[in-house]
Amino acid sequence: MKIERIEMSLSELHEKLPHTLGKNSENRLGLLTSIDGGQLATLLLNPKDGTAGLLVSPLENNSYRSFTPQLAQFHWFERALFDFFGIVADGHPRFKHLLLHDQYEGDFFPLRKIALPANFQNVLPRRYEFFEVKGEGVYELPVGPIHAGVIEPGHFRFSCFGETIVNLEIRLGWVHRGVEKRLTEVPWQKAHFVAEAAASDTACANAFAHAIAIESILEVKVSERAQYLRTIALEIERLAMHVIDVGGIGTDIGLLGISSAMGRLRGKALALADLISGSRFLRGFIFPGGVRPVSERKLSEIKAGVIGLRKDLAPVIQILSENQMATERMKDIGRLSRSLAQEFGMVGILARACGIEYDSRQCFEQGKFPELAPPITTELGGDILARTRVRIGEIATTLDTIEKLLDGCPHGEDKITLPASLPANATGLGIVEATRGELIHLIFTDEAGKICRYSIKDPSFENWTAISIAIRENLIADFPLCNKSMALSYSGNDL
């Protein structure tokens, strides 16, 4: 998609952002990053008109006045900036490392490409200090980073009074793999293999966002058939994820019949993915320029599979929805207010369960969206019950959308031929509504047309804060269910 790049000073940026991202603004923060360590690159999105602007501000002496005290959604972005570029956010209320752990050297900033100032002094010790809650009867309960089963690693430090959670601090970064740096090292023609591996359960959405970003740099448009097939694949990925996440709710409530049935039906959703792409996780299907070929016979089989899956899902979802014990277990637990969801820039299911009507499929070009985007499903409760109902609602709209796309899918070419090289000093942007919400890929090329900076913002990056907020004043026993209702990604966050 097109992106307007605007150069402005830090003082102009500080003057502009509070108004541009204020409570009554139509804009939202896409991401905050840097290209080589010498500037801030602030991506602003306007969902109303589907436009994006990139504000590039040169840094003075490697630091700037923190935006977090005024705009809370900057808080993790600014900590990540220091980890990867060594850029200091002066006045950040809780300035410490985010993703790079104790074993790294103190002055290791892996994405920085220009020298640090001669007078630079690292003010942060590499040892991580958890927030400490004091008072008689308050104790700490550490959980993780290693968990039972196949769950990815994350550390949760609970401060509790009796069974009540007073504070939760989350420490991630255990599966940081240097994905963004690697994307600047591989040939751009092969980069989609790395991009889709950023998070295995979001392979299609990441490949899709990568393809959009590359195609925007090249200023090319893929065929109508490829647009349809990409969108069908994206919705199949959403369907499979929503089905298993609703099943996970059944597991944590103790309704093992629901869990077992949804696990089996997820297998049917993954079979649809295999039909369209040859991979149950949609790997290798979407790439810049198009998609792998799909026969009409396969599309007919997918249509039949969608009809059958809708029929199989209906009674299972009805049992869960009408179960009074399940409703009481979810209602008013893990509640997130609309105001805090807006303040911290939450996206996806979490935001829509608080009544926030934001779905990037309605706003930004991604395949056949927003033209054929489904209606937005929202709830007002902001609790586990609301999040589950939004998920169930989106299962229905996703099935409808897949059928509509299959009926309208035209014949034609599956891919186009791309130029041999990327243009110099260009910027590319891809925005996709992944299962968990707004996913962004932002790409910069240098004077030689090589990718010099590749930035990914997974929706979980913004949404992990929601668990810390929602679980306060709830019981320890409520945490697993609250965590499952948000179903966030460790890999997508850690990159």
C-alpha positions in Angstrom: 0.0 0.0 0.0 1.1 3.6 -0.5 2.8 5.3 2.4 3.5 9.1 2.7 7.0 9.8 4.1 7.4 13.1 6.0 10.6 14.4 7.5 10.2 16.4 10.7 12.3 17.4 13.7 11.9 15.9 17.1 10.3 19.1 18.5 7.7 19.0 15.7 7.1 15.3 16.4 6.5 16.0 20.1 4.1 18.8 19.1 2.2 16.7 16.6 1.8 13.3 18.2 -0.4 14.2 21.2 -2.9 15.8 18.9 -2.6 13.2 16.2 -3.0 10.2 18.5 -5.2 11.8 21.2 -8.5 10.3 22.5 -10.7 11.9 19.8 -8.3 11.3 16.9 -9.1 9.1 13.9 -5.4 8.0 13.8 -3.7 5.1 15.5 0.0 4.3 16.1 1.1 1.6 13.7 4.6 1.2 15.1 7.7 3.1 16.3 11.1 2.0 15.1 14.3 3.3 13.6 16.0 2.6 10.3 19.7 2.5 11.3 19.7 4.1 14.8 20.0 7.7 13.7 16.3 8.6 13.7 12.8 7.7 14.9 10.4 6.3 12.3 6.8 6.7 13.5 4.1 4.9 11.5 0.7 6.5 11.8 -2.4 4.9 10.4 -5.8 6.4 9.5 -8.4 3.6 9.5 -11.1 5.9 8.3 -9.5 6.7 4.9 -7.1 3.7 4.7 -4.0 5.9 4.5 -0.6 5.7 6.3 2.1 8.2 7.1 5.7 7.7 8.1 7.2 10.5 10.2 11.0 10.3 10.1 12.8 12.4 12.8 16.6 12.7 13.1 17.9 12.1 16.6 20.1 14.4 18.6 22.8 12.7 20.6 21.0 9.3 20.5 18.1 10.2 22.7 14.7 11.9 22.8 12.0 12.8 25.3 9.8 9.8 25.9 6.3 9.8 24.5 5.0 7.2 27.0 4.0 9.6 29.8 1.5 11.1 27.4 0.8 8.2 25.1 0.8 4.8 26.9 0.9 2.8 23.7 4.5 3.8 23.1 5.8 2.0 26.3 7.0 -1.3 24.8 8.0 0.3 21.5 10.4 2.6 23.3 11.9 -0.2 25.3 12.4 -2.3 22.1 14.1 0.7 20.5 16.8 0.7 23.2 17.3 -3.1 23.0 17.9 -3.1 19.3 19.3 0.4 18.6 20.5 1.8 21.9 18.2 4.8 21.5 17.3 6.3 24.9 13.8 7.4 25.8 14.4 10.0 28.5 11.6 10.1 31.1 10.2 6.7 30.3 8.4 5.7 33.5 9.7 2.1 33.5 12.7 2.1 31.2 14.3 -1.3 31.1 15.2 -4.1 28.6 12.3 -5.8 26.8 13.5 -8.7 24.7 17.3 -9.1 25.0 18.2 -11.0 28.1 21.1 -11.1 30.7 23.5 -13.1 28.6 24.0 -10.3 26.0 26.8 -7.8 26.3 25.7 -4.5 27.8 26.4 -2.5 24.6 25.0 -5.0 22.2 22.5 -3.3 19.9 22.0 -5.7 17.0 20.0 -3.5 14.5 22.1 -0.4 14.9 24.2 0.4 11.8 25.8 3.7 12.7 28.3 4.3 15.5 27.1 5.3 19.0 28.0 8.8 20.1 31.4 9.0 21.7 29.9 10.1 25.0 27.3 7.3 25.1 26.9 5.6 28.5 24.6 2.7 28.9 22.4 3.5 31.9 20.7 0.1 32.0 22.2 -2.9 33.7 21.8 -6.1 31.8 20.3 -7.8 34.8 16.5 -7.5 34.7 14.8 -6.0 37.8 11.1 -7.0 38.3 8.6 -4.6 39.8 8.3 -5.3 43.5 5.0 -4.9 45.4 5.6 -4.5 49.1 3.3 -4.8 52.1 2.4 -7.3 54.8 1.0 -10.5 53.4 2.1 -9.8 49.8 4.1 -12.6 48.2 5.6 -13.3 44.7 4.6 -16.3 42.6 7.0 -16.9 39.6 5.7 -19.0 36.7 7.8 -20.1 33.8 9.5 -19.4 31.5 9.3 -23.2 31.0 5.7 -24.5 31.0 4.0 -27.8 30.8 3.2 -29.3 27.4 4.2 -27.5 24.2 3.4 -23.9 25.2 6.2 -21.5 24.2 8.3 -19.9 27.0 7.3 -16.8 28.9 7.9 -15.7 32.5 5.0 -14.4 34.6 5.8 -12.8 37.9 2.7 -12.5 40.1 2.5 -10.3 43.2 -0.4 -11.7 45.3 -2.3 -11.0 48.4 -3.8 -14.3 49.4 -5.4 -15.7 46.2 -5.8 -12.2 44.7 -3.4 -11.0 42.0 -2.2 -7.5 42.8 0.2 -7.1 40.0 1.5 -9.2 37.1 4.7 -8.5 35.2 5.4 -10.4 32.0 8.9 -11.0 30.7 9.2 -12.4 27.2 12.0 -12.6 24.6 12.9 -16.3 25.3 12.3 -17.2 21.6 13.9 -14.1 20.1 15.6 -15.3 16.9 16.7 -12.2 15.1 14.1 -12.4 12.4 14.1 -8.8 11.4 17.9 -8.7 11.0 17.9 -12.0 9.0 15.4 -10.4 6.6 18.0 -7.8 5.7 20.6 -10.5 5.0 18.8 -12.9 2.6 18.1 -12.1 -1.1 14.7 -10.3 -1.2 13.4 -12.9 -3.6 13.8 -15.6 -0.9 12.8 -13.4 2.1 9.2 -14.6 2.1 10.4 -17.9 3.5 11.8 -16.1 6.6 8.9 -13.7 6.9 6.3 -16.5 7.1 8.4 -18.3 9.7 8.1 -15.3 12.2 5.2 -17.2 13.9 4.2 -20.6 12.7 0.5 -20.2 13.5 0.4 -16.9 11.5 2.4 -18.1 8.5 -0.2 -17.1 5.9 -0.8 -13.6 7.4 3.0 -12.9 7.6 3.6 -14.1 4.1 0.6 -11.9 2.9 1.9 -8.8 4.7 5.4 -9.4 3.3 4.0 -9.8 -0.2 2.0 -6.6 0.0 5.0 -4.6 1.3 7.3 -5.9 -1.5 4.7 -5.3 -4.2 4.1 -1.7 -2.9 7.8 -1.0 -3.2 7.8 -2.4 -6.8 4.5 -0.7 -7.5 3.0 -3.8 -9.1 -0.4 -5.4 -8.6 -1.1 -9.1 -8.7 -3.9 -10.8 -10.7 -7.5 -10.8 -9.5 -7.3 -14.6 -9.0 -4.3 -14.3 -6.8 -6.0 -11.7 -4.7 -9.0 -14.0 -4.2 -6.8 -17.1 -3.4 -4.7 -15.1 -0.9 -7.8 -13.9 0.9 -9.3 -17.4 1.1 -6.1 -18.7 2.6 -6.0 -15.9 5.2 -9.5 -16.7 6.3 -8.8 -20.4 6.5 -5.9 -19.6 8.8 -8.3 -17.4 10.9 -10.9 -20.2 11.0 -8.4 -22.9 12.2 -7.1 -20.6 14.9 -10.5 -19.5 16.2 -11.7 -23.1 16.4 -8.8 -24.3 18.5 -8.9 -21.2 20.7 -12.6 -21.8 21.5 -11.6 -25.4 22.2 -9.0 -24.2 24.6 -11.6 -22.2 26.5 -13.4 -25.5 27.0 -10.2 -27.1 28.3 -9.6 -24.5 30.9 -13.2 -24.5 32.1 -13.3 -28.3 32.3 -15.6 -29.0 29.4 -13.4 -31.6 27.9 -16.1 -32.7 25.4 -16.0 -29.2 23.9 -12.2 -29.3 23.8 -12.0 -32.7 22.2 -14.6 -31.8 19.5 -13.0 -28.5 18.6 -9.6 -30.1 18.4 -11.0 -32.6 15.9 -12.7 -29.9 13.9 -9.5 -27.8 13.8 -8.1 -30.8 11.9 -10.8 -30.3 9.3 -10.0 -26.6 9.0 -6.3 -27.5 8.6 -7.3 -29.9 5.9 -8.8 -27.0 4.0 -5.4 -25.2 4.3 -3.7 -28.3 2.9 -6.1 -28.4 -0.1 -5.4 -24.8 -1.1 -1.7 -24.7 -0.4 -0.3 -28.2 0.1 0.6 -27.3 3.7 -1.6 -27.6 6.7 -0.1 -24.4 8.0 -0.2 -22.6 4.6 3.6 -22.4 4.3 5.0 -21.5 0.9 1.7 -20.5 -0.6 1.8 -16.7 -0.8 4.9 -14.9 -2.1 5.5 -11.5 -3.8 3.9 -11.6 -7.2 1.2 -14.2 -6.5 0.4 -17.6 -5.1 1.0 -21.3 -5.9 -1.5 -22.7 -8.5 -4.8 -24.1 -7.2 -7.0 -26.3 -9.3 -10.7 -25.8 -9.7 -11.2 -29.2 -8.3 -9.4 -28.2 -5.1 -11.6 -25.1 -4.8 -14.7 -27.3 -5.1 -13.4 -29.6 -2.4 -12.7 -26.6 -0.1 -16.3 -25.4 -0.7 -17.7 -28.8 0.3 -15.4 -28.8 3.3 -16.6 -25.4 4.5 -20.2 -26.5 4.2 -19.5 -29.6 6.2 -17.4 -27.8 8.8 -20.2 -25.2 9.4 -22.6 -28.1 10.1 -20.2 -29.8 12.4 -19.4 -26.7 14.4 -22.9 -25.6 15.1 -23.9 -28.1 17.8 -20.6 -27.9 19.6 -20.7 -24.1 19.8 -24.3 -24.2 20.8 -23.5 -26.5 23.8 -20.7 -24.1 24.9 -22.8 -21.0 24.4 -25.8 -22.4 26.3 -23.8 -23.9 29.2 -24.7 -21.9 32.3 -21.6 -23.0 34.2 -19.3 -21.9 31.3 -21.1 -18.5 31.1 -20.7 -17.9 34.8 -17.0 -19.0 34.8 -16.2 -16.4 32.1 -18.5 -13.5 32.9 -16.8 -10.5 34.6 -13.4 -12.3 34.8 -10.3 -10.8 33.2 -12.1 -7.6 32.4 -10.4 -5.0 30.2 -12.1 -1.5 30.0 -12.7 0.1 26.7 -10.7 3.2 27.8 -7.6 1.3 28.7 -7.8 -0.8 25.5 -7.8 2.4 23.5 -5.1 4.0 25.6 -2.7 1.1 25.1 -3.7 0.6 21.4 -5.1 -2.9 21.7 -6.1 -4.7 18.5 -8.0 -7.7 17.3 -10.3 -9.8 19.4 -9.2 -7.9 22.6 -10.2 -4.5 21.2 -13.5 -5.7 19.6 -14.5 -7.4 22.9 -14.4 -3.9 24.5 -16.6 -2.4 21.8 -13.9 -0.9 19.7 -14.9 -1.3 16.1 -11.5 -1.7 14.5 -10.7 -4.4 12.0 -8.0 -3.6 9.4 -9.9 -5.7 6.8 -12.4 -2.9 6.8 -9.8 -0.2 6.2 -6.6 -1.3 4.4 -6.1 -3.1 1.1 -5.3 -6.8 1.6 -6.4 -9.1 -1.1 -10.2 -8.7 -1.7 -10.5 -6.6 1.5 -12.0 -4.2 2.3 -14.3 -4.8 -0.8 -15.5 -8.2 0.6 -14.7 -7.6 4.3 -17.1 -9.3 6.7 -19.0 -7.2 9.2 -17.2 -6.4 12.5 -18.2 -8.6 15.4 -18.1 -6.7 18.7 -19.1 -7.1 22.4 -19.1 -4.6 25.2 -18.2 -6.6 28.3 -14.4 -6.7 27.8 -14.2 -9.9 29.8 -13.5 -13.6 28.9 -17.1 -14.1 28.0 -17.0 -11.2 25.6 -13.8 -12.3 23.9 -15.2 -15.9 23.5 -18.4 -14.5 21.9 -16.4 -12.4 19.5 -14.4 -15.4 18.5 -17.5 -17.5 18.0 -19.1 -14.6 16.0 -15.9 -14.4 13.8 -16.1 -18.2 13.1 -19.5 -17.6 11.5 -18.4 -14.6 9.5 -15.2 -16.3 8.4 -17.1 -19.3 7.1 -19.5 -16.9 5.2 -16.5 -14.9 3.8 -14.7 -18.1 2.5 -17.9 -19.2 0.8 -18.4 -15.8 -0.8 -14.7 -15.7 -2.0 -14.9 -19.2 -3.4 -18.1 -18.4 -5.4 -16.5 -15.3 -6.8 -13.0 -16.6 -7.5 -12.2 -15.9 -11.2 -10.0 -17.8 -13.6 -6.7 -16.3 -14.6 -3.0 -16.2 -13.8 -1.8 -17.2 -10.4 1.4 -15.0 -10.4 3.1 -12.2 -12.3 6.7 -11.7 -13.2 8.5 -9.2 -10.9 11.4 -6.9 -11.7 14.9 -8.3 -10.9 15.7 -5.7 -8.3 14.0 -3.4 -5.8 14.2 0.4 -6.3 16.7 2.4 -4.2 15.6 4.4 -1.1 12.1 3.1 -1.2 9.6 2.2 1.6 7.1 -0.6 1.5 4.2 -1.3 3.8 1.9 -4.3 4.3 -1.0 -4.4 6.7 -3.0 -7.6 7.3 -5.7 -8.5 9.8 -4.1 -11.6 11.2 -6.1 -13.9 13.6 -4.9 -11.9 16.6 -5.3 -8.4 15.0 -3.4 -5.8 13.0 -0.1 -7.2 11.6 2.4 -4.8 10.0 5.4 -5.3 7.8 7.5 -2.2 7.1 10.4 -2.3 4.7 13.2 0.2 3.8 15.7 -0.1 0.9 19.1 1.6 0.7 20.9 3.4 -2.2 21.6 0.0 -3.8 18.1 -1.2 -3.6 18.9 -3.7 -0.9 16.6 -4.2 2.1 18.4 -2.3 4.9 15.6 -2.4 7.5 12.7 -4.8 8.0 10.3 -4.1 10.8 7.4 -6.4 11.9 4.8 -5.6 14.4 2.8 -8.6 15.5 -0.6 -7.8 17.1 0.6 -9.6 20.3 3.3 -6.9 20.8 0.5 -4.5 21.8 -1.8 -7.0 23.4 0.5 -8.7 25.9 0.0 -5.6 28.2 -3.7 -6.4 28.3 -3.2 -9.5 30.4 -1.3 -7.6 33.1 -4.2 -5.1 33.2 -7.1 -7.5 33.0 -5.9 -10.0 35.6 -5.5 -7.5 38.4 -7.9 -8.1 41.3 -8.7 -11.5 39.9 -7.8 -14.9 41.5 -4.7 -16.8 40.6 -7.0 -19.6 39.4 -8.4 -17.2 36.8 -5.1 -16.6 35.0 -5.0 -19.7 32.8 -8.5 -19.0 31.4 -7.8 -15.3 31.0 -4.5 -16.1 29.2 -6.3 -18.6 26.9 -9.1 -16.1 26.1 -6.4 -13.7 24.7 -4.4 -16.5 23.0 -1.4 -14.3 22.3 1.8 -15.3 20.4 5.2 -15.6 22.1 7.1 -16.1 18.8 5.3 -13.2 17.0 6.2 -10.9 19.9 9.8 -12.0 20.4 10.8 -12.3 16.7 
